[in-house]
Amino acid sequence: SQLQEKNNLLLNNETRDNRSLVDNNKAQALSGEDIDALR
């Protein structure tokens, strides 16, 4: 059905977005440690 196709597209987009979010968190891990050191 058309609705199911739309849902599949949304899921695919969310998967791609989540992947980049995970990458960003890894990239920011050092800055997070720096902030903790400042506290």
N, C-alpha and C positions, 0 to 999 in steps of 0.2 A: 504493500500500500504506500501511498505518497507520504503518509504520516511516519511510517517506519523508516522510509528513506531519509526524511528530514532528521529523525532521531539519530540515525547512523552517522549522518554528516556532523551533527552536533557532538556526538561522542568522539569522532575522529579529531575534531578541532580541539576538544578538551584534552585529549591525550597529548596532542602536540603542545598545547599550552602548558600542561603539567610538566612535560619533559623540560621545557625551557625554564620553568620555575625551579625545578630541581637543580638545573645547571647554575642558575643565578644564586641559589642558596649555597652551593659549593664554592662559587667564586667569592661570595661574601663571608665565608667562614672566618678568614683571617681578620677582616675588619671587625667582626663580632667579637673575636678574642681581644683585639685591641681595645674595644669599648669596655669589655669586662676589666681589662687591666687598668683602665683609667678610673673605674669605679672604686 
